[in-house]
Each structure stands twice: as C-alpha cells, then as structure tokens.
Amino acid sequence: MVIGLFGLAGAGGALAAPWAGRLADRGRATTTTGVATALLATSWIAMWAGASILGLLVAGIVLLDVGTQSLHV
C-alpha cells in the first residue's frame, strides 16, 4: 500500500509541467526557475525531517517531483 502512495505522488509532477510550461512561454522563465528551485530546497528539508514520518516523506517527494518537472520545462 505504501508504495502506491509514491506512485500517486509522481502524478504531481505531471500536473505541474503544463503550468510551468505556460509560465515559461509567457516570458516568466526566470520566475519559474526560481520557484522550482525553492520547491526543490523545500523538498529536501521535508524529506530530511520526514525520515520517520511518512506524510512528510511523501510531501517531500511530491515537492521534489514538481520542482524537477518545472525545471525541465
């Protein structure tokens, strides 16, 4: 069951990619990159703090996926 949560967490990145792409197309690439980088930093903090708390770990993975997908646009 827990592994299924990680699969669902990956859907967050797929949902973030079109949003980040639209912002970049409108000339907001710098803003998109800044927000994505902040999300990545926050994700590492959440995963570190969530080493023993499943909810924080999943939140960190979602933020990591969203931040990475947004940077790749």
trRosetta pair geometry for C-beta under 8 A, 3 or more apart (Angstrom, degrees):
i j d omega theta_ij theta_ji phi_ij phi_ji
1 4 5.7 -53 -163 25 38 116
1 5 7.4 43 145 -23 64 96
2 5 5.6 -44 -164 21 44 115
2 6 7.3 40 145 -16 66 98
2 54 7.0 -98 -135 -142 113 134
3 6 5.7 -49 -160 31 44 112
3 7 6.9 48 144 -19 67 100
4 7 5.4 -50 -153 33 41 115
4 8 6.5 38 152 -15 69 102
5 8 5.8 -55 -150 39 34 109
5 9 6.2 42 149 -28 65 104
5 54 7.7 50 93 170 165 112
5 58 5.5 -61 152 -110 120 133
6 9 5.3 -45 -146 29 35 119
6 10 7.0 44 152 -26 60 96
6 58 7.2 -126 -85 -116 59 86
6 61 6.4 -52 -132 139 80 166
7 10 5.9 -49 -161 22 34 114
7 11 7.8 45 143 -27 58 93
8 11 5.6 -36 -167 10 47 117
9 12 6.1 -32 -178 5 49 115
9 58 5.4 -143 -83 -163 134 83
9 61 4.7 39 150 104 150 115
9 62 4.7 -112 -159 -71 91 80
9 65 6.6 143 141 4 84 145
10 13 6.0 -43 -169 26 54 110
10 14 7.1 51 141 -14 72 103
10 61 7.9 -49 -63 148 62 109
10 65 5.7 -164 -126 -128 50 158
11 14 5.4 -56 -155 38 47 114
11 15 6.3 44 149 -20 74 105
12 15 5.8 -59 -150 38 32 109
12 16 6.3 28 154 -21 67 110
12 62 4.3 63 19 -155 165 91
12 65 5.4 108 76 85 99 121
12 66 5.1 -59 138 -60 106 100
13 16 5.6 -57 -143 35 33 110
13 17 6.7 47 158 -39 65 96
13 62 7.9 -158 -38 -157 76 52
13 65 3.5 -100 -48 155 118 98
13 66 5.4 -140 -92 -75 61 41
13 68 6.6 -17 -126 66 130 92
13 69 3.8 146 -169 -29 92 138
14 17 6.1 -37 -151 8 31 116
14 69 7.1 -136 -64 -123 28 159
15 18 7.5 -58 -173 29 36 98
15 19 7.5 25 143 -7 64 114
15 66 8.0 -32 69 -107 84 97
16 19 5.6 -67 -158 43 46 113
16 20 5.8 41 152 -20 81 109
16 65 7.8 143 24 119 132 79
16 66 4.2 114 -32 -143 163 84
16 69 5.1 118 79 85 108 127
16 70 5.5 -63 144 -59 120 95
17 20 5.9 -59 -144 39 29 107
17 21 6.1 32 157 -22 65 109
17 69 4.6 -87 -71 167 88 117
17 70 7.2 -145 -98 -78 47 49
17 72 7.7 -34 -119 74 103 99
17 73 6.0 161 -155 -79 72 111
18 21 5.5 -55 -145 37 32 115
18 22 6.4 34 158 -21 66 102
19 22 6.0 -54 -152 33 29 109
19 23 6.7 27 152 -15 62 105
19 70 7.8 -37 83 -104 91 101
20 23 5.7 -55 -151 37 34 111
20 24 6.3 33 153 -18 67 107
20 32 5.2 112 -155 -156 84 124
20 36 6.9 52 -123 -69 136 122
20 69 6.9 159 19 120 146 81
20 70 3.9 -176 -94 -132 152 77
20 73 4.4 168 114 2 111 155
21 24 5.7 -56 -146 38 31 110
21 25 6.2 31 155 -20 65 107
21 73 4.6 -137 -77 -159 70 131
22 25 5.7 -55 -146 37 31 112
22 26 6.5 25 156 -15 64 108
23 26 5.9 -64 -152 39 30 108
23 28 4.3 -73 175 78 85 121
23 29 7.6 147 121 -76 83 37
23 31 6.6 -107 169 84 125 108
23 32 4.7 146 103 -72 126 116
24 27 8.0 94 179 -32 32 8
24 28 6.5 -99 -84 70 28 67
24 29 4.5 57 -136 -91 82 79
24 32 5.2 -56 -66 16 84 161
24 73 5.5 -179 -3 119 149 115
28 31 4.3 -40 -179 42 93 120
28 32 5.7 103 119 -28 85 94
29 32 5.5 -54 -145 38 32 114
29 33 6.2 33 156 -20 66 105
30 33 5.8 -53 -147 36 30 110
30 34 6.4 30 154 -19 63 107
31 34 5.7 -56 -148 37 31 112
31 35 6.3 27 157 -15 66 106
32 35 6.0 -56 -146 39 28 107
32 36 6.1 27 156 -18 64 111
32 70 6.0 -149 178 175 93 103
32 73 7.0 -72 156 65 145 125
33 36 5.8 -57 -143 39 28 111
33 37 6.2 30 157 -20 64 107
33 71 6.5 75 -126 -117 69 76
34 37 5.8 -55 -146 35 28 110
34 38 6.5 27 154 -17 63 106
35 38 5.7 -55 -150 37 32 112
35 39 6.4 35 151 -21 65 104
35 70 6.9 -76 93 149 95 155
36 39 5.6 -51 -149 34 33 114
36 40 6.5 36 151 -21 64 102
36 66 7.8 -146 -127 128 77 71
36 67 4.7 129 -170 -154 68 66
36 68 7.7 151 -174 -49 111 14
36 70 3.7 -160 -97 96 119 117
36 71 4.5 171 139 -56 147 80
37 40 5.6 -50 -150 33 34 113
37 41 6.6 33 152 -17 65 103
37 67 7.1 124 -76 -162 14 115
37 71 7.2 90 -62 -85 67 119
38 41 5.8 -53 -148 37 34 110
38 42 6.2 33 153 -17 66 108
38 67 7.8 -151 70 -115 45 121
39 42 5.6 -56 -145 40 31 112
39 43 6.2 38 153 -28 65 104
39 63 5.0 -155 -179 -173 87 89
39 64 7.9 -178 139 -81 90 23
39 66 5.7 -90 167 94 151 101
39 67 3.5 -170 95 -78 108 107
39 70 7.0 77 41 34 145 140
40 43 5.6 -50 -148 29 31 114
40 44 6.9 30 155 -18 62 100
40 63 7.4 175 -88 141 26 91
40 64 6.5 69 -126 -123 64 58
40 67 3.9 -179 -57 144 74 153
40 68 6.9 99 -93 -56 108 66
40 71 7.5 12 -44 -32 133 136
41 44 6.0 -53 -156 31 33 108
41 45 6.8 31 149 -15 64 105
42 45 5.6 -56 -152 37 36 112
42 46 6.2 35 152 -19 69 107
42 63 5.5 -96 95 175 99 153
42 67 8.0 163 47 -57 90 140
43 46 5.6 -55 -145 38 33 110
43 47 6.2 28 157 -16 67 107
43 60 4.7 112 -167 -164 66 67
43 61 7.3 114 -161 -70 113 13
43 62 7.8 -156 -116 71 110 48
43 63 3.6 -168 -82 97 96 107
43 64 3.9 155 168 -60 155 72
43 67 6.0 -128 -12 9 134 137
44 47 5.8 -54 -142 39 30 107
44 48 6.2 33 156 -21 64 107
44 60 7.2 111 -73 -158 12 115
44 64 7.6 97 -55 -87 60 104
45 48 5.8 -55 -147 36 29 111
45 49 6.2 19 157 -9 65 110
45 60 7.6 -160 72 -112 47 111
46 49 5.9 -60 -143 45 28 104
46 50 5.6 16 159 -11 66 121
46 56 5.2 -154 -176 -178 81 85
46 57 7.6 169 139 -93 86 22
46 59 5.2 -104 177 98 145 99
46 60 3.4 -173 97 -79 103 92
46 63 6.2 100 29 28 144 141
47 50 5.6 -63 -131 49 27 105
47 51 7.5 68 158 -64 56 65
47 56 7.4 172 -92 136 26 86
47 57 5.9 66 -128 -130 66 61
47 60 3.4 172 -55 147 76 158
47 61 7.0 94 -88 -52 112 64
47 64 7.2 25 -39 -42 132 129
48 51 6.5 -15 -174 -38 33 102
48 60 7.9 152 5 -115 52 155
49 53 7.3 -22 132 38 74 120
49 56 5.5 -90 98 167 91 151
50 53 4.7 -92 -139 68 68 85
50 54 7.3 90 -178 -119 106 3
50 55 7.0 -131 -133 78 121 50
50 56 2.7 -161 -88 99 113 100
50 57 3.8 -167 132 -52 124 60
50 58 7.7 -132 172 14 155 51
50 59 7.0 166 -62 46 156 94
50 60 5.6 -157 31 -9 137 127
51 57 7.2 107 -85 -79 20 109
53 56 4.4 54 90 17 111 111
53 57 6.7 170 88 -15 57 88
54 57 5.5 -59 -148 37 34 114
54 58 6.3 31 157 -17 69 105
55 58 6.0 -55 -147 37 29 107
55 59 6.3 29 154 -18 64 107
56 59 5.5 -52 -144 38 34 113
56 60 6.2 38 154 -22 65 104
57 60 5.7 -53 -150 34 29 113
57 61 6.6 28 152 -18 63 104
58 61 5.6 -54 -149 35 34 111
58 62 6.5 36 152 -20 66 102
59 62 5.7 -52 -149 34 33 111
59 63 6.4 30 154 -15 65 106
60 63 5.8 -56 -147 40 31 109
60 64 6.1 36 153 -23 65 107
61 64 5.4 -50 -144 35 32 115
61 65 6.3 31 156 -18 65 105
62 65 5.9 -58 -149 38 29 108
62 66 6.2 26 155 -16 66 109
63 66 5.8 -54 -141 40 31 109
63 67 6.0 30 160 -17 65 110
64 67 6.0 -59 -145 40 24 109
64 68 6.2 21 159 -16 63 111
65 68 5.9 -56 -143 39 27 108
65 69 6.1 25 160 -16 64 109
66 69 6.0 -57 -144 39 26 108
66 70 6.2 25 157 -19 63 111
67 70 5.8 -59 -146 37 28 110
67 71 6.4 25 157 -18 64 107
68 71 5.8 -57 -149 36 31 108
68 72 6.4 25 156 -18 65 110
69 72 5.9 -62 -148 37 31 110
69 73 7.1 46 153 -41 62 94
70 73 6.1 -37 -159 2 36 116
